[in-house]
Amino acid sequence: MAALYDRAGFGRRFLAITIDWAIASLTSALFAPPLSNELGPTSLRLGIFVLEVSLLTALTGSSAGQRLFGLRVVSWPNQGYLPPSLVLLRTFLIALVIPAVVYDVEGRGLHDRLARSQVVRVGSGA
C-alpha cells in the first residue's frame, strides 16, 4: 500500500511543538501569573499543554502548532484516523519528553511508536 502522505520533517514538528508550548505558557499565565521570570515547566502549564494538544488532535487531527505548519497526526501504518485514547497516550508521552526525543530511522519518536501514530505533511499526498 502506498503512503497517502509524506512524513513530516523534524524542523516542522519542532516548530509546531514550540507554538503549542507557547500557547500553553500564555494560557497558564492568564490563570496564574508567574511569580518569577522562569520559563520552565509548571504543573498548570504542562496540564494545559496536554489538554490543548490532546483535544485539538482528537477533534481535528492536529494541534494548533501542527495545523499552522501543515501537519497532521494519523494512525500508522494505514495513515487513518487516530482514536482519542491513543491521542491522549501520545500527548502524555510527549509531556514526558524522553519518548519524544528517542526516534527511529523512519523519524517516528517512541511516543509515535507506542501510540501507533505518525506525523505527516498535509497536502503532500498523491
Number of C-alpha atoms within 10 A of each C-alpha: 5 7 11 16 17 15 20 21 14 12 9 17 19 13 15 22 18 14 18 20 21 16 18 21 21 13 16 20 14 9 10 10 10 13 7 6 6 8 10 8 11 13 9 16 23 19 15 20 25 22 16 19 26 23 18 16 24 20 13 13 24 24 23 20 22 28 17 13 18 18 25 21 26 23 18 17 11 14 18 14 14 19 16 15 11 19 27 19 17 25 23 20 20 20 16 12 12 13 18 17 13 12 15 10 6 8 15 23 23 20 26 26 15 14 21 19 26 25 26 22 21 18 11 13 12 8
